[in-house]
């Protein structure tokens, strides 16, 4: 397999999730801030994050851009990102459709250039019975859709992510 085709596919998917925004450190509980803002950092407790990544989390960074979007990442003491959530509070259904189309396009490109589909290399695919739609990927972001809210989960460094996804996604959907 040529690494360049794989890197190109990964870059396309990564760029779809990139956003210009500001970063701040924050602390708080679940769901909403004291000002009523919806924030991705408050969807999971510190204890839940530690259990998910199976190691201590030293820092949580909240990145926000407008009231329709927020993102949070949890890092270890060296600054390495262990887990991240992007929440599209509005327009999530459209984001989900765009992501899925781009993933399928990337898969087609990879299959044509390398002769193999990406889902034969990494575990990924639709997961039934979670919200309105859910998609798990070991390498690329996993998606959870409920109504017009979409959560994008970066789980590539979460141990046993495939076995933890359903429980995590179900918990997140219940908190939307």
N, C-alpha and C positions, 0 to 999 in steps of 0.2 A: 504494500500500500504506500502511495506517495504521501508523505506528511503534508505537502503543500496544499493538497485538496482538502484534507481534514482541517488544517489550520484556517483555510479560507471559509469553510462552512462554520467553524466555531466563531470566527471573527464576525461573520454576518449576524449570527444569533446574538453575540455579545453586543454588537453595535445597536441592535434593536432595543436593548434594555438600557443603553447609556442615556444619561440625562444631565444637563447642566443644572446645578442647584447648589444651595448652601448647606454646610454641615454644622451641626451643633451637638454637644453632648447633652443628654437628658436623662431623667429618671422618672419613674411613675408606675402607675398600675395598669390595668387592662383597658383596652378599647379607646377611651377618650382622655384627653388632658383635662385639667381643671377648667380650662377655657372652652371645653366642649369640642376641641379639635380632634379629628380622628387621626391617629398615628400608628404606623406599623409597629413601632417599638412596644406598644402597649398591648399587642395581641397575645403575647406570651410572657409569662413571669420569668424572672431570672432563674428560678429553680427548674422550670420547664426547659429553658435553653441549655442549662448545664446538663440535664439528663439527655437531651437530644444530641448534643455534640460530644458527650461523654468525657468532658474535661472542663476545667475552670474557665470561665469567661471573664476577661479583665476589663473590657470596654464595650460599650454600646454606642454606636453613632447613629443619630437620626438625621436624615437628609430629607428636606421638604421642598416642594415646589408647588405652590398654589394649594387650594383647599381640595382639589380633586386627586392629589397624588401625595404619597409619602413613602419613604424607604428607610430601612433600618438594617444595620449589619452588626454582628457580634464578633469581636476579635479576641484572640488570646493575648497574653502579656507582651508578646513580641510584635503585635500589630497585624498578625495574620488573620484574615477574615475566615471564620469558621462556618457561618451561616448568615443568610440575608433574606429579607422579605421586601418586596416592592408592592405597594397597595395602590391600585387604580380605583379610587372610591367612586368615580363616575367615568363612564366611557370604557368600562372594563370589558364589556361584551365585544366591542370593536377591537380592543387590544388583544383579546383572546383569539379572535378570528384572524387578525394580522399575524400573531405569533404562530398559530397553527399553519397558516399558508406559507410563511417563511420557513418553518421547520420542514414542511413537505417539499418545498422548493430546494432547500439545502440537501435534503435526503436524495432527491432526484439527481441533483448535480453530482453528489458524491457517488451515487450508484452508476452514473454514466462515466465518470472519470476513473473510478476505482473498481467498478464491477461488483460492488457489494453495498447493501443498504446499511445505514447507520444503526438501525435497530438490531442488526445482527452482531454489532460490535459492543454497543452499550444497551443496558436495559432501559427501555422507554416505551411509552404508549398510553392510550386512554385508560382511565381507572373509573369504572362505573360505580354509581351510588354515592357520589360525593358532590354536594351542591348541585349546580346545573350542569357542570362539566368539570372534569379534572384530567390532567395529563402529567404523568411522571417521567422524569429522565434522570439517570444517574449523573450524566455529564452536563447537560444543558439545563436551563431553568425548568422547574416543574410549575404547572399552572393549576389554579383552582378558581372556578367562576361561580358566583352566586348573584343572581340578578344582574345588575350592571356593575358589580364590584369584582375585580379580578386581583388575585394574589399571585405573585411570581416568587417562587421559592428557589434560592440557590442552595442546593443540597449536596454538591459534588464532594464536599469534605465531611459530610455527616456519616459517621460509621453506620453501616447496615441501613442506609437510606431507603432502600427498597422495602424493607420490612417496617420501617417507621412512617412511611409516607401516608398511608391510609389513616392511621390514628391521628397524626399531626394535622392533616388536611381537614378531617372531620371536626377536630377541636377548633380549628381556625374558622371554619364555616359557622359553627355554633356561636362564635363571638362576633360575627359580622352584623 
